[in-house]
Amino acid sequence: MPNDTYYTAIDMGTTKMCTIIARVGPEGELKVLGTGIVPSQGMHKGRVENIPETQEAVRSSLDEAQKYLGRPITWAYLGVTGNHISCVNTTGLINSSGRDNSISTRDVEHLIRSSCSPVSRGKEILHVIPMSYAVDGLRGVRNPIGLHADRLQLESHVVLGDGPILRNLVKAVEGCKVSVRSLVLQQIAAAEAALTEDEREVGVVLVDIGGGTTDVVFLKSGSPWYNAVIPVGGMQVTRDLSVAAGLPFYAAEELKIRYGHANPEAIPADEEVQIPGYQGEPKRMVYRRALCQPIYERMTEILKMVLSHVKEAGLRQIPPGGIVLVGGTAELPGLADLVARATGSPTRIGYPDGIMGLPADLRKPGFATSVGTLIWGIKHQGQSHPVISSGDWAFGKQKSWFGKFRRKPEEVAA
């Protein structure tokens, strides 16, 4: 069977590496052939800090996934994040070049490329996402190809990243003899997997609370239009608990998973839990409310930073679709209620969806990015599969970020 019938997604997180290998059959059915989930190494807040350690973690994840496949994979889609990520919304305008002033595919492609021209030099373009077209001043056109018009205008959402940081991520994967076909921004990937079509249309805020970062994306009219990365995540919650309880990180993580709650007021006032002894100290009992207070304070801080980006994006209030929480920390009891009470907006936990045949162990908020990266890869093979939800956010086929197909902003504008 040709290699391009296989799709591989690699999610390089601060706390875990996740590889998913899948195949789309002739009838559009998706079968997950292998998964590899291992602890992350050498990563910090979306950046590679130790290439050998990161390569070892990637290799372990790949080996775990490939053993079910029975053959090595040769390329993959790679989910990325980090506070080096930035975004800009741009506008491009061209005159129609088709017969009888009809808009051609070539016109649209040229317009998308021209919309990149205002972006900063020294950055790499991850995504160019068409938001809306205007045909002779008429706005809100979804697909202008074939329409008769003199002028075509496009508003695009351009996602950028720091070149050296992205190259280090790619190097860690390609050191395992796997080429990176394309980079995918993690919150865009998570949105692919966890949002409904209605939420995307009416407007929604997706918040992906990972181990090292909290990634935010705002969507409306079916497309992303604002992205942000907050350099605080679930690991900071565990560190706060570690300091407050006087425990090592691993013990605090176990406590967080077992007894953690984002809203201490929801815990009975007299409920007590046992804290394990450390370095010869005896076990002790503490009130669970007191134990969870540092968790509440950190989650409240993260929420305030998310809301500051709502203001920065020019929103007066949360969109009608509300807030969708994904990422491993989204499973923290009481978090959705805390966010809903603080914002007055509908809030839910997002679970990976949009494909058939997904194993139960991947149907968790912490795997929304991993599954979404896989969905993104299948969508952008230029094929139509019934297992995938509608929507198409990237332009063209991106074959290799740091090969001959990679272009800097100034080259795209040429």
C-alpha positions, 0 to 999 in steps of 0.5 A, spaced: 500 500 500 502 506 498 505 510 503 501 516 502 495 512 505 498 513 512 497 519 516 501 521 522 501 526 527 506 528 532 504 532 538 510 535 541 508 537 548 511 540 554 509 534 558 507 528 553 509 526 546 503 523 542 504 520 535 498 517 532 498 513 525 492 512 521 489 510 514 483 512 510 480 507 507 477 507 500 470 508 503 473 514 507 473 510 513 478 512 518 482 506 522 487 508 527 493 503 526 497 505 532 499 510 538 505 512 542 504 516 548 510 517 552 513 523 557 516 529 554 523 530 555 528 536 553 521 541 551 519 547 555 513 551 553 513 549 546 521 550 545 526 545 544 531 546 550 535 539 549 535 536 542 538 529 544 533 528 549 527 531 545 529 526 539 529 520 544 522 522 546 520 523 539 523 516 537 520 513 543 513 515 541 514 513 534 517 506 536 511 505 540 506 507 534 510 504 529 510 497 532 502 496 531 504 498 523 509 493 522 513 498 518 517 505 519 513 511 517 517 517 513 513 523 514 508 526 519 504 533 521 507 536 527 503 540 532 507 546 535 506 552 540 510 557 544 509 564 546 514 566 539 507 565 535 504 571 533 498 573 528 496 578 524 490 579 520 491 582 513 487 584 507 489 583 499 486 586 493 486 584 486 483 585 479 480 579 476 484 576 470 479 571 468 475 571 461 469 575 462 471 578 469 470 571 472 474 570 478 479 564 477 482 559 482 489 563 480 486 569 482 484 566 489 491 563 490 495 570 487 490 574 492 492 569 498 499 570 497 499 577 496 495 578 503 502 576 506 506 582 504 505 586 510 508 581 515 514 582 519 521 579 516 525 574 520 518 570 521 516 563 518 509 563 516 505 557 519 498 558 516 494 563 511 487 562 513 482 566 508 477 569 513 472 572 508 472 575 501 469 581 498 467 581 491 466 588 488 465 591 495 460 585 497 462 582 503 461 575 506 462 571 500 465 564 502 467 562 495 468 567 489 471 562 484 467 563 478 463 569 480 463 575 475 467 581 478 472 587 477 475 586 484 476 581 489 478 582 496 480 578 501 481 578 509 486 573 511 489 570 518 496 569 518 500 565 523 507 566 524 512 563 528 520 564 530 524 561 525 530 558 529 525 555 534 521 552 529 527 549 526 529 546 532 522 542 533 523 540 526 530 538 527 528 533 533 523 530 529 527 529 522 533 526 527 528 520 527 528 519 520 521 522 519 520 528 515 515 534 517 510 535 512 507 541 515 507 545 522 500 546 525 499 551 530 496 547 536 490 551 538 488 551 530 489 543 531 485 543 537 479 547 534 479 542 528 477 536 533 473 539 539 468 545 536 462 544 533 460 547 526 455 552 530 460 554 535 465 556 529 460 560 525 457 564 531 463 565 534 467 561 540 473 562 544 477 555 545 482 555 550 487 549 550 490 548 557 497 544 556 502 542 561 507 548 559 502 553 555 495 555 555 493 556 547 487 561 545 484 561 539 478 565 537 473 563 531 467 566 528 464 565 521 467 559 521 475 561 521 480 563 526 481 570 527 485 571 533 491 566 536 495 567 543 499 563 547 500 564 554 506 561 557 503 558 563 499 551 564 498 545 568 505 544 570 505 551 574 499 549 577 502 543 580 508 547 582 504 551 586 501 545 589 508 543 591 510 549 594 504 549 598 504 542 601 511 542 601 512 536 597 516 534 591 513 535 584 511 528 582 507 527 589 504 534 588 502 532 581 499 525 584 495 530 589 492 534 584 490 528 579 486 525 585 484 531 590 484 537 585 478 542 584 478 548 581 473 551 585 474 550 593 467 553 595 464 546 591 468 542 596 464 540 603 468 545 608 469 539 613 472 534 607 479 532 609 485 528 605 491 525 607 498 528 605 503 523 604 510 524 608 516 526 605 523 525 607 521 522 614 516 526 615 509 523 618 503 523 613 498 528 615 491 530 614 489 537 611 482 540 609 481 539 601 479 546 601 485 549 603 489 544 599 485 546 592 486 554 594 493 554 590 489 551 584 484 556 584 488 562 585 492 559 579 486 557 574 483 564 576 490 568 574 490 564 567 483 566 566 484 573 567 490 572 562 485 569 557 480 575 558 485 580 557 486 577 550 479 578 549 480 585 550 486 585 546 482 582 540 477 588 540 471 583 543 467 587 548 464 580 550 465 573 549 462 570 543 455 567 543 458 560 542 462 561 549 468 558 551 470 551 550 476 548 554 481 542 552 488 540 554 489 535 560 488 541 565 481 541 562 479 535 566 480 538 573 474 538 576 470 544 577 474 548 572 468 549 567 463 551 572 469 556 575 470 559 568 462 559 567 461 563 573 467 568 572 465 570 565 457 569 565 458 565 558 456 558 556 462 553 558 464 546 556 469 541 556 471 539 549 472 532 547 476 530 540 470 529 535 470 529 527 472 522 525 470 515 526 474 510 529 477 514 534 479 509 540 476 511 547 483 512 550 484 518 545 477 521 546 479 526 552 480 533 552 488 532 553 488 529 546 484 534 542 491 537 539 493 530 537 487 528 534 486 535 531 493 535 528 491 528 524 484 531 522 488 537 519 493 533 515 487 528 512 484 535 510 489 538 507 491 532 502 486 535 497 482 529 498 475 529 501 473 524 506 466 523 509 469 522 516 472 529 517 467 535 519 467 540 514 471 546 514 478 548 510 483 553 513 489 552 510 491 554 503 494 549 498 499 543 500 504 544 504 510 539 503 516 541 507 517 547 511 524 547 511 525 544 504 524 548 497 517 549 499 518 553 505 517 561 504 519 567 508 514 572 508 518 577 503 518 571 498 511 570 499 509 577 497 514 577 491 
